[in-house]
Amino acid sequence: MSVTDPEERIEPLVADLFRRESGKLTASLTRFFGTKHLELAEDVVQDTLMKAMHEWPFKGIPDDPVAWLHRVARNGVIDRLRRDVRGLELMKENAALLRSEWTLASTVHTELNEHSIADDQLRMFFACCHPSLPSDQQVALALKTLCGFSVPEIARAFITNEETINKRLYRAREAFRQLGRLEVPKGDALNARLEQVMSTIYLLFNEGYQATQHRDVIREDMIEEALRLCRMLLDHPSTALPEVHALLALMVFHAARSEARLDTDGAIVLLQEQDRTKWDAALIALANQHLSEASQGDRLTSYHIEAGIASMHANAATYAATNWSAIKSMFDELMRMRPSPIVGLNRAIAIAECEGPARGLEELESLLGMEAQHLYHASRGELLKRSGRVREALSAFAEALALTPSAAEQALIARKMRALEKT
């Protein structure tokens, strides 16, 4: 134990550990207790983290905080079982061992070992994405129980309110309890649920890449967790598929640009203004490798296309050298495969680069369902500015400024408005 750590280090350290370790602990405990007792698993995890908050300021931070958390969680399980082993209706094959004081501790330590964590998380992921749960509940449950998302962060990711997310989580938990044992599905069932698992990972990555709730624009902890979960899929033979390589390539291409996305004052730096020498060449090479692996299959997914678009940006020597025509063609394909207003917005930007701001603006203004999104108004303001329509551009930027919840984006838009007012 290190007893010289200042008390102010404890809370952020535990918060970081909660983000990284709570999902692992919850998955292992849910596999052990069964899905019927998800809340019990979450209670043990919460008790473990609260114990860290209370003990570490006085006893010091353990030399291996993660091992400490897992050990305390196992001990917490033993304490719970000693109090109420009969009422838990645990797995039949372990019931006799768990009721005996002679074998209780050794059984818990054998079942909840660190070597099974990755498999437990994979089982938990697929359980959260069970077809008995509607897709919005699947993703919300996985983000909450496995990835450590708060309810406000999930609400931001879904572009809805916290009350709606709480209702989804309640309904999801009710259905989750009926699933029984955690397992990785096979055959068609695997393919059906893998898409939701991947969607959850990508939502987690996006929240880290451009945080909606946190004071930091980029949250490295979330980015790293999303990459780790995706690598976990690739490490399992049943989920090491081309589309998973495509998703990992997509995220790594974006992660490679992280250092260039903010200036020394923490202000957002747009793609066309970024110092490309700050892009991580090793990560771009790794992403290219995964994109190559993704091409081995005969199935084209939206992740393949998005990774291809990200590749065009990451491998271009300069913004001017970007192959916007190829990017526009890829967005055309993405619109056919998975039409959405946000895909349409990005396609309109690509058209503006290929065919001029007037054509891009025409495509942008034909989109429906984007009026309440700040990105729509910010993009419209940019294209109006480039078209010489200054007064309309300022009005569009003002709309964007009023709608964005991000302080960093507000500062960026305000900076654009000030520059435009001087012209």
Disulfide bonds with the S-S distance in Angstrom:
none
